[in-house]
Amino acid sequence: MKQYELPGQSTAEVPCSDHPSAPHGFLRNASHNNNRYTCECEGWEEQMHNDIIDRLVREQGEMYLNGWSTDDINEEINYMKGLKL
């Protein structure tokens, strides 16, 4: 039975991520604040995406030393920024 099928529950259930590395589990405080079941995977892909961009920005110097050109690095960062989640 889906969470929203239970009496008195919200119909705003967010489906879980199907990414194989996504964490799953009940987030008690978030569920209380959202007035619906909230899983750990909610927002996980967006956070992972932002973490990759941050890492690319932080490690530009090391990437340059490993043979990446400035254009290659900027292209990778812009690619990640342009991905739609």
N, C-alpha and C positions, 0 to 999 in steps of 0.2 A: 504494500500500500504506500502510495506517495504521501509525503508530509502534508501537502495541501488537501488531500482527501480526508484527513482527520477532522472531526467536528471542531469548529471554531478556529481553524488554522488559516493562515494567509495563502492566497493563490499566487503569490509572487515568488514562488520557489525558483531558485537559480539552479540550472542543471550543473552537475559536476563536470569537471574537466576530464576529457578522455586521454589526456597526455599520460604516457606510461610512468613518468617520474612525478606526477602531481601528488602532493600529500592529501590524505583524506582523514577526516575526523571531525567530531562535533566541536564547534567553537561556542562555548557557553555564553560568554559575555557578548560576542558579536550577534549571536542568535537572539539574545534578550534585547539588545539595542535595535536590531533590524525587525523584531517582532515576527521572525520566521526562522526556520532551520538555516544555519549558516555553516558550510563545510570549510575546512582548511584550504581547499583548492580554489575557493573563490578569490579572485584577484592574484592568484599565484603566478599565472603566466605573464600578466602585466608587470609584476614585480621582478620576475626573472628577466624579462625583456629590458627593463630599466637597469638592472644590475649589469647586464652585458654592455649596455651603452656606457655606464659609469666606468666599467673596467677598461673598455677600449680607450676612453678619454684619459684615464690614469696611466695606462701603460704605453702611451704613444712613443715615448723615448725608447723603451725597450724594444718595441716592435720595429722602430726605425733601425736600431742596431742589428736586428735579426733579418734585415733585408727588405723590410716593407718600405715603400716610398711614402712620402707625405700624402700624395694623391690616393694611394691604396688605402691608407688608414682613414682618411676623410671619407672616401667612398664607402668603406665598411660602416663607419659611424652613421653616415647619411642613410645607408640602406636599412640599418637597424631602426633609425628614427622614423623611416617611412613605412615600416611594417604595420599593418592594421591587425589589431587583435580582436 
